[in-house]
Amino acid sequence: MNNDIKQVEEQKEEFKKEMEEQREEVIKQLEEWNKNGFFEVNGRKYVLSKMTHQFRVEVLAIYSEIEILLLSGNYSFMIEDNFKKIIKKIEDRVLFDGMQISKRPQHWEEYEEDYIDFVTLSMKVICFPFYKKKLAIN
């Protein structure tokens, strides 16, 4: 019985270590994308144009409301007006093949498999500067 408890504790520690390593990798990737001004979804490059502090605040406000929903796979927020307004603003500031996504009316028809990851990553990368200190990144 004692060996079983010890084995379970070791497995828990190994799991915690793996999760922390994955977390650090994600943070490192977000930091790199933020610094370089682009991120990739399914091998496609999405380039960020200039972002103002006020715009980042607006994105953060919405992202903080929907983060748990995104993580749990609940996308019901996508039909809400606040989300629609902010994603439209994001599409005005993110370029694909040198053109604003908002100016590419068929973009999501062509690359529908990118949409959920685009929403998640664009918001995380845009909000990243607010989290740098919290994440202990220089």
C-alpha positions in Angstrom: 0.0 0.0 0.0 2.8 2.4 0.9 4.5 1.7 -2.5 1.2 2.5 -4.3 1.0 5.9 -2.5 4.6 6.6 -3.3 4.1 5.7 -6.9 1.0 7.9 -7.2 2.9 10.8 -5.6 5.8 10.3 -8.1 3.3 10.3 -11.0 1.7 13.5 -9.7 5.1 15.2 -9.5 6.0 14.0 -13.0 2.7 15.4 -14.3 3.2 18.7 -12.6 6.7 19.0 -14.1 5.4 18.2 -17.6 2.6 20.8 -17.3 5.1 23.4 -16.1 7.4 22.7 -19.0 4.4 22.9 -21.5 3.4 26.2 -19.9 6.9 27.6 -20.2 7.0 26.6 -23.9 3.6 28.3 -24.6 4.8 31.5 -22.8 8.0 31.5 -24.8 6.1 31.0 -28.1 3.7 33.9 -27.2 6.7 36.1 -26.3 8.4 35.3 -29.6 5.2 36.0 -31.6 4.7 39.3 -29.8 8.2 40.4 -30.3 8.3 39.4 -34.0 4.8 40.8 -34.7 3.2 37.7 -36.2 1.9 34.3 -35.3 1.1 31.2 -37.3 -2.0 29.1 -37.5 -1.9 25.8 -39.5 1.3 27.0 -41.2 -0.2 30.3 -42.3 1.4 33.6 -41.2 -0.8 36.3 -39.6 1.0 39.6 -39.2 0.1 42.2 -36.6 -0.1 45.8 -37.6 0.5 48.6 -35.1 -1.5 48.2 -31.9 -2.3 51.0 -29.5 -2.5 50.7 -25.8 -6.2 51.5 -25.9 -6.9 48.8 -28.5 -5.0 46.2 -26.4 -7.1 47.2 -23.4 -10.3 46.6 -25.4 -9.0 43.2 -26.5 -8.0 42.4 -22.9 -11.4 43.3 -21.6 -13.1 40.9 -23.9 -10.5 38.2 -23.6 -10.8 38.2 -19.8 -14.5 37.5 -20.3 -14.1 34.6 -22.7 -10.8 32.9 -21.7 -12.5 30.3 -19.6 -15.0 29.6 -22.3 -12.3 29.2 -24.9 -10.4 26.8 -22.6 -13.5 24.7 -22.0 -14.4 24.6 -25.7 -17.6 26.7 -25.2 -17.8 29.1 -28.2 -21.2 30.5 -27.4 -19.7 34.0 -26.9 -19.0 34.2 -30.7 -22.5 35.3 -31.4 -22.4 38.1 -28.8 -22.1 41.7 -30.0 -19.1 42.6 -27.8 -17.1 39.7 -29.3 -18.2 40.5 -32.9 -17.1 44.1 -32.4 -13.7 43.3 -31.1 -13.0 40.5 -33.6 -13.8 43.0 -36.4 -11.3 45.4 -34.9 -8.7 42.6 -34.7 -9.4 41.7 -38.3 -8.7 45.3 -39.2 -5.3 45.1 -37.6 -4.1 41.6 -38.6 -2.7 41.0 -42.1 -2.7 37.9 -44.2 -0.7 37.9 -47.4 -0.1 41.6 -46.9 -3.8 42.5 -46.7 -6.1 43.2 -43.7 -8.3 40.1 -43.0 -11.3 42.5 -42.9 -10.6 43.3 -46.6 -10.6 39.6 -47.5 -14.3 38.8 -47.4 -13.7 35.1 -48.2 -10.8 34.6 -45.8 -12.7 32.5 -43.3 -14.5 30.6 -46.0 -11.1 29.6 -47.4 -9.4 29.0 -44.1 -12.3 28.1 -41.8 -10.0 25.6 -39.9 -7.9 28.6 -38.7 -10.7 30.5 -37.1 -10.8 29.2 -33.5 -7.0 29.2 -33.2 -6.9 32.6 -34.8 -9.3 34.0 -32.2 -7.4 32.4 -29.3 -3.9 33.3 -30.5 -4.6 36.8 -31.8 -6.1 37.8 -28.5 -3.3 36.2 -26.5 -0.6 37.8 -28.6 -2.3 41.2 -28.5 -2.7 41.0 -24.7 0.7 39.5 -24.0 2.4 42.8 -23.0 0.0 43.0 -20.0 1.1 39.6 -18.8 4.8 39.9 -19.2 5.5 41.0 -15.6 2.9 38.6 -14.2 4.7 35.8 -16.0 8.1 37.0 -14.9 9.3 37.7 -18.4 11.9 40.4 -19.0 
